[in-house]
């Protein structure tokens, strides 16, 4: 996932802004492994193999 597109995503639960929570693997501006966090409801969304998983927690 490219850093410059994070602001295009919103939390599927509350529609809050998503921010980078942590990065465990990256390649330049590409986040390979890590996580995003909702700034409003604090729900976490993993980034796996460069893809953010935006499924609600009860469906993951």
Buried (B, 14 or more C-beta within 10 A) or exposed (E): BEEEEBEEBBBBBEEBBBEBBEEEEBEEEEBBBBBBBBEBEEBEBBBEEBEBEBEEEEEE
